[in-house]
Structure formats: structure tokens, C-alpha cells
Amino acid sequence: MSTLPRSLKKAMGRLLARFGLVGAILLLAACSMLPGHAPKVQIVNVAPQSVGLLSQTLLLTLQVSNPNDSTLRAKAGEARLWVRGREIAYGLLAQPIAVPAYGSTRIQIPVTGNFLQLLGDLGNGGLPYQVKGYLVTDPFAVRVPFQAQGNLHLPGLLGENASAP
């Protein structure tokens, strides 16, 4: 078994140290691109998009606010609409978005489900709802969860815009 010359060992040690330093810098840069705080999401509007016998589609307009000091880039996402503890509709954000640092952007997500199960609740005024979902950040594909809640007014679902909080 031969031993390496001392100068080669030193050179390899310096090379490994440089690789370690470059790796640490890259790791810090990657971490700085991840959002520090979850975005704040509010429902701005709920409007009917299509109505069928077995399924209906609503267009959720969401205000996404970014409380971070760097732009939040999302390449995809999902939203689930819950009414009175039941999941009623599901939809996907299929287009990329960019929310500026300390800014906000409105996005629209179509959610499809069967709202006929809510017919028994029509006379009860507003229905408590929750929207739960996530945005998939770009470029590291980290899921950033969000949720919003309020009171959904069903007359809007039958032809006019539904009011949201």
C-alpha cells in the first residue's frame, strides 16, 4: 500500500475544503429562495363558471399576499372547498404565478364538485366555508400551504356572484 505524497494530500484537502465552501454557499442560496412565512390567502369572489346536473364549477378568485422579502414564485397549486366540514369541490392552479415581495396578486382557481348536496342548507343564510390548499414553489417544488375561511352566501351560487368575507 503506497502513501500519497504530502503535497498531494494538502492539495486534495484544499480542494475538498473549497467544494465544502461552495456547497455551503449553494445551500444558503437555496434556503434564501424558500418563503420564510406562508402566504396569506383571502377569497375575493366566488362565481359560477359552469352548471351541470352532476357537477358544477365555481371560479374562486383568491388574493395571495406575500409577507416575505423575496418574490414568491409558484408553478402549480391546488384548492379544496369545504362547507360545513364536508369537502365540496376541488381544483388545480395550472399556470405559474409570481407574487412580489411584500405584495399581493389575484389568482383564479376553478373548483369542481357537486353543490347539490348543499340544497338542504339554502334557507340557512350564509354557510361557513374553508378553502385549504397549497402552492408549489419554483424552482424547488416546496409545498406552501394556505387556508381561508368565511361565510358563503348561496344565492350567488345560483346565478349571481356569491359574497365572501
Disulfide bonds with the S-S distance in Angstrom:
none
